[in-house]
Structures are given as C-alpha cells and as structure tokens.
Amino acid sequence: MTDRPSPRIVVHPPSADDGRRVQVDATSLGVAYGVADLLEFLREPAWTPKKCG
C-alpha cells in the first residue's frame, strides 16, 4: 500500500470555444468538448498516478 494521495482530476470551466481543459494533478490531458471526450481522457492510461506527478 502507498501513502501517495489519489490523483486530483480537474475539469475547468468552459473557455470561449466551449471546450473544458482537463488536468490530472499538474498534467494537462487536453480539451473536452463533451462528456464523450472527458470519458476518453479518463480511459487513457496516460493519466495513471505513475505517469502524473
């Protein structure tokens, strides 16, 4: 077991083009334009705790 806290997922408010920036801790995953985009980002293994932070 690890003492490391769970990653913090942040979905920012919409920008001028209605996209929402998505971050895990300090790592930017990209811009989501809908729920499908957000789910795809979270499905990607790129944000796992070993790769972020």
N, C-alpha and C positions, 0 to 999 in steps of 0.2 A: 504494500500500500504506500501511497505517496502523500506528502504533506502539501503538494502543489495545489493551489485553488483551481477550480474549474475555469475554462476559458470564458471570457466575457464577450458575448456577441452583441454588437451594436448595429441597429438599423437606424440611420439618420433620417431626419425629416426630408420630405421631397425637395428637390432642387428646382430650378426654373424649368427644366425639361421633364419634370415629374419623376425622375429617377431617384432612388434612395441609395446612398452609399452604404455598403455593408462592410463591417470590420469585425475581426476576431482579435481581441486584445489590441495590439498596435499594427496588425497586419490587415491591409485592405484587400477584400475579396473581389470588389468590383461594384457595379451599379445594378440594382434590381429595379425593373420596371413593372413588376407584378409578383404575385405570390409564387408563380412557377419559377421565376428567376431566383427568388430567395431560397426556395427548396433545393434548387440545383446547386447553389453555392454551398448550402449546408450538407448536401450529399457528397460533395467533393472531399477527398481525403486531404487536400491541401491545407485545411484549417485545423487539423488534429493538433493536440497540445504539443506533440514532439516537434512540429514544424512552426508553430506560432509561439513566440516568446522565448 
